[in-house]
Amino acid sequence: MFSLEKASDALQGVARKVGAMQRENLGRRDLQMDRKSTSIDLVTEIDRRSDELIVSYLRQEYPDHAILAEESGESGEKSEYRWVIDPVDGTTNYAQGLPIFAVSIALEYRREAVLGIVYAPVTDEMFTAIRGHGAYLNGKRLQVGTKTDLLDCVVATGFPYDVATHPLNNVDYFTAMLPKARAIRRMGSAAYDLACVSSGAFDGFWEMNLSLWDAAAAMLVVKEAGGVVWPFRQDRKISIVAGNETIARQILQVLRGVDRLAEPTPK
């Protein structure tokens, strides 16, 4: 009988093992790095090694489950269960030696997340959630923040790798949000940003152009911590706002105000 609790415990152990390897190699100046589809979208040898450690474990323990991993792609038989993995969310930070990055592991059942793990190796923060059973940080129950006014809030966001050329580069949204919130942070890891919303370290979050592996685990953590995660654009990729319902609604109002200004004036 498949147990989400046992799977969560086991994958937390895998995440810690992967995180220890990442910590040991953080700051290396001889890291092997390649470019992906664009000249500024990096992948390092640590991304690949981390991916291999997680995927090899899953193939051994859950051979009938499908896998979607950022580095190794989609594999395995078609299944109602699918693991969604970002082995290093925050590769640019990692490549620079910056200690803000996370291991993200989610499990979907019939394409809905039922288990989420986000592990920040340097700070040793283990965010976990099982659908219907709440969210936890290192074993302590989580609850999103309770602020009700965006002006009092610290919110987080991010920009696409190809910010200089992408038509949806978040710059207009960012500019509109600056005077509306107390502060905005751009940490460089969407999984960690969202996880911080679940703990109240951030009051809200928005970002566009995310892939499923960036956000699947952390979105479940936010929801299980009592928050909301809402889409705000109909794109092929993931564009979301997150926070408690009141703050998410205020963030959404700012974003939609930008969209209305961008619409062509009727003749």
C-alpha positions as CSV (number, residue, x, y, z in Angstrom):
1,M,0.0,0.0,0.0
2,F,1.5,3.3,-1.1
3,S,1.9,5.7,1.8
4,L,2.4,9.5,1.2
5,E,3.8,9.8,4.8
6,K,6.5,7.2,4.1
7,A,7.2,8.7,0.7
8,S,7.6,12.1,2.2
9,D,9.9,10.9,5.0
10,A,12.1,9.1,2.4
11,L,12.3,12.0,0.0
12,Q,13.2,14.4,2.7
13,G,16.1,12.1,3.4
14,V,17.0,12.2,-0.3
15,A,16.7,16.0,-0.4
16,R,19.0,16.3,2.6
17,K,21.6,14.0,0.9
18,V,21.4,16.1,-2.3
19,G,21.6,19.3,-0.3
20,A,24.7,18.2,1.5
21,M,26.4,17.6,-1.8
22,Q,25.3,21.0,-3.0
23,R,26.7,22.7,0.1
24,E,30.0,21.0,-0.3
25,N,30.4,22.3,-3.8
26,L,29.0,25.8,-3.3
27,G,31.4,28.5,-4.2
28,R,33.6,26.3,-6.4
29,R,35.2,28.3,-9.1
30,D,35.8,25.3,-11.4
31,L,32.2,24.2,-11.7
32,Q,31.4,22.8,-15.1
33,M,28.6,25.0,-16.7
34,D,26.7,24.8,-19.9
35,R,24.0,26.9,-21.6
36,K,20.5,25.7,-22.3
37,S,18.2,27.2,-24.9
38,T,19.5,30.7,-24.3
39,S,22.9,32.1,-23.6
40,I,22.0,33.1,-20.1
41,D,20.0,30.0,-19.0
42,L,22.7,28.0,-17.1
43,V,23.0,24.4,-16.0
44,T,25.8,23.2,-13.8
45,E,27.3,19.8,-13.1
46,I,25.7,20.0,-9.7
47,D,22.2,20.4,-11.3
48,R,22.9,17.2,-13.2
49,R,24.3,15.3,-10.3
50,S,21.4,16.3,-8.1
51,D,18.9,15.3,-10.7
52,E,20.6,11.9,-11.1
53,L,20.6,11.3,-7.3
54,I,16.8,12.0,-7.0
55,V,15.7,10.3,-10.2
56,S,17.7,7.2,-9.6
57,Y,16.2,6.8,-6.2
58,L,12.7,7.3,-7.6
59,R,13.2,4.8,-10.4
60,Q,14.4,2.2,-7.8
61,E,11.7,2.8,-5.2
62,Y,8.7,3.7,-7.5
63,P,9.4,2.1,-10.9
64,D,5.8,2.4,-11.9
65,H,5.6,6.2,-11.4
66,A,6.2,8.8,-14.1
67,I,8.9,11.4,-13.6
68,L,9.2,15.0,-14.9
69,A,12.6,16.5,-14.0
70,E,14.0,19.8,-15.2
71,E,17.4,18.3,-16.2
72,S,16.6,14.8,-17.3
73,G,13.1,15.5,-18.7
74,E,10.1,13.1,-18.7
75,S,10.6,9.4,-18.2
76,G,8.9,6.3,-16.9
77,E,5.7,4.6,-17.7
78,K,2.4,6.5,-17.9
79,S,1.0,6.5,-14.4
80,E,-1.5,8.2,-12.2
81,Y,1.5,9.2,-10.1
82,R,4.1,11.6,-11.4
83,W,7.1,13.1,-9.6
84,V,8.0,16.7,-10.5
85,I,11.6,17.7,-9.7
86,D,13.8,20.8,-9.8
87,P,17.1,19.6,-8.4
88,V,18.5,23.1,-8.0
89,D,15.9,25.9,-8.1
90,G,18.1,29.0,-8.3
91,T,20.9,27.7,-10.5
92,T,22.2,31.3,-11.3
93,N,22.6,31.9,-7.6
94,Y,24.3,28.6,-7.1
95,A,26.7,29.2,-10.0
96,Q,27.7,32.5,-8.4
97,G,28.2,31.0,-5.0
98,L,25.1,32.7,-3.5
99,P,23.5,30.6,-0.8
100,I,19.9,31.0,-1.9
101,F,18.6,28.0,-3.8
102,A,16.4,25.0,-3.1
103,V,15.7,21.3,-3.9
104,S,12.1,21.0,-5.0
105,I,10.3,17.7,-5.2
106,A,6.5,17.2,-5.7
107,L,4.3,14.2,-6.3
108,E,1.2,14.5,-8.4
109,Y,-1.7,12.1,-8.4
110,R,-3.9,12.4,-11.5
111,R,-2.0,15.7,-12.1
112,E,-2.8,17.3,-8.8
113,A,-0.1,17.8,-6.2
114,V,-0.5,15.6,-3.2
115,L,3.1,15.9,-1.7
116,G,5.5,18.7,-1.7
117,I,9.1,19.1,-0.4
118,V,11.2,22.3,-0.7
119,Y,14.6,22.1,1.0
120,A,17.0,25.0,1.4
121,P,20.3,23.4,2.0
122,V,22.3,26.3,3.4
123,T,19.7,27.4,5.9
124,D,18.6,23.8,6.5
125,E,14.9,24.7,6.0
126,M,12.8,21.7,5.1
127,F,9.3,22.8,4.0
128,T,6.9,19.9,3.6
129,A,3.2,19.4,2.8
130,I,0.9,16.5,2.2
131,R,-2.5,17.4,0.7
132,G,-5.1,17.7,3.4
133,H,-2.6,17.4,6.3
134,G,-1.1,20.9,6.5
135,A,2.4,22.3,5.9
136,Y,5.5,22.2,8.0
137,L,8.9,23.8,8.4
138,N,11.3,21.4,10.1
139,G,8.4,19.8,11.8
140,K,6.6,23.0,12.9
141,R,3.2,23.7,11.5
142,L,3.1,26.6,9.1
143,Q,0.5,29.4,8.6
144,V,0.7,32.1,6.0
145,G,0.9,35.7,7.3
146,T,-2.1,37.6,8.5
147,K,-1.5,41.1,7.1
148,T,-4.4,42.8,5.4
149,D,-2.8,45.9,3.7
150,L,-0.4,45.5,0.8
151,L,1.4,48.7,2.0
152,D,2.6,46.8,5.1
153,C,3.8,43.8,3.1
154,V,7.1,42.4,1.9
155,V,6.5,40.6,-1.3
156,A,8.7,38.6,-3.7
157,T,8.9,38.1,-7.4
158,G,11.3,37.1,-10.2
159,F,12.2,37.8,-13.8
160,P,12.7,35.4,-16.8
161,Y,16.1,34.5,-17.9
162,D,15.5,36.3,-21.1
163,V,14.3,39.5,-19.4
164,A,15.9,41.7,-22.1
165,T,13.9,40.2,-24.9
166,H,10.8,38.5,-23.4
167,P,7.6,40.4,-24.0
168,L,6.3,39.3,-20.6
169,N,9.4,40.3,-18.6
170,N,7.6,41.5,-15.4
171,V,9.2,44.9,-15.6
172,D,5.9,46.8,-15.9
173,Y,4.3,44.8,-13.0
174,F,7.4,45.3,-10.9
175,T,7.3,49.1,-11.5
176,A,3.6,49.2,-10.6
177,M,4.1,47.2,-7.4
178,L,7.0,49.3,-6.0
179,P,4.9,52.0,-4.5
180,K,2.1,49.6,-3.4
181,A,4.1,47.4,-1.1
182,R,6.5,48.0,1.8
183,A,9.3,46.2,0.0
184,I,9.9,43.8,-2.9
185,R,12.5,41.1,-2.9
186,R,13.9,39.2,-5.9
187,M,15.7,36.2,-4.4
188,G,16.3,34.1,-7.5
189,S,14.4,30.9,-6.5
190,A,10.7,30.7,-7.1
191,A,10.4,27.5,-5.0
192,Y,12.1,29.2,-2.0
193,D,10.1,32.4,-2.5
194,L,6.8,30.5,-2.3
195,A,8.0,28.5,0.6
196,C,8.7,31.7,2.4
197,V,5.1,32.8,1.8
198,S,4.0,29.7,3.6
199,S,5.9,30.7,6.7
200,G,5.0,34.4,6.6
201,A,8.6,35.4,5.9
202,F,7.1,36.9,2.7
203,D,3.5,38.2,2.7
204,G,3.0,37.6,-1.0
205,F,4.4,36.6,-4.3
206,W,3.8,36.9,-8.0
207,E,5.7,35.7,-11.0
208,M,5.3,34.7,-14.7
209,N,6.8,32.2,-17.0
210,L,7.4,29.5,-14.4
211,S,7.7,25.9,-15.3
212,L,5.9,23.2,-13.3
213,W,9.1,22.0,-11.6
214,D,9.7,25.5,-10.3
215,A,6.5,25.7,-8.4
216,A,4.6,22.4,-8.0
217,A,5.9,21.5,-4.6
218,A,5.9,25.0,-3.1
219,M,2.4,25.8,-4.4
220,L,1.1,22.9,-2.3
221,V,3.0,24.0,0.7
222,V,1.4,27.5,0.5
223,K,-2.1,26.1,0.1
224,E,-1.6,23.7,3.0
225,A,-0.4,26.6,5.1
226,G,-3.7,28.3,4.6
227,G,-2.8,30.5,1.6
228,V,-4.0,30.8,-1.9
229,V,-2.3,30.4,-5.2
230,W,-4.1,31.9,-8.2
231,P,-3.2,32.1,-11.9
232,F,-3.3,35.6,-13.4
233,R,-2.4,35.0,-17.0
234,Q,-3.6,32.4,-19.6
235,D,-0.2,31.4,-20.8
236,R,1.5,28.0,-21.6
237,K,3.7,28.5,-18.6
238,I,2.7,29.2,-15.0
239,S,1.9,32.8,-13.9
240,I,0.7,33.0,-10.3
241,V,0.0,35.2,-7.3
242,A,0.2,33.8,-3.8
243,G,-0.4,34.9,-0.2
244,N,-3.3,35.0,2.2
245,E,-6.5,35.6,0.3
246,T,-6.6,39.3,1.1
247,I,-3.1,40.1,0.1
248,A,-3.2,37.9,-3.0
249,R,-6.3,39.8,-4.1
250,Q,-4.6,43.2,-3.7
251,I,-1.5,42.0,-5.6
252,L,-3.9,40.7,-8.4
253,Q,-5.6,44.1,-8.5
254,V,-2.2,45.9,-9.1
255,L,-1.3,43.4,-11.9
256,R,-4.7,43.7,-13.6
257,G,-4.3,47.5,-13.5
258,V,-1.2,47.2,-15.5
259,D,-2.9,44.9,-18.0
260,R,-5.7,47.3,-18.4
261,L,-3.3,50.1,-19.2
262,A,-1.5,47.9,-21.7
263,E,-4.7,47.2,-23.6
264,P,-5.1,49.2,-26.9
265,T,-7.4,52.1,-26.7
266,P,-10.7,51.4,-28.6
267,K,-11.1,53.6,-31.7
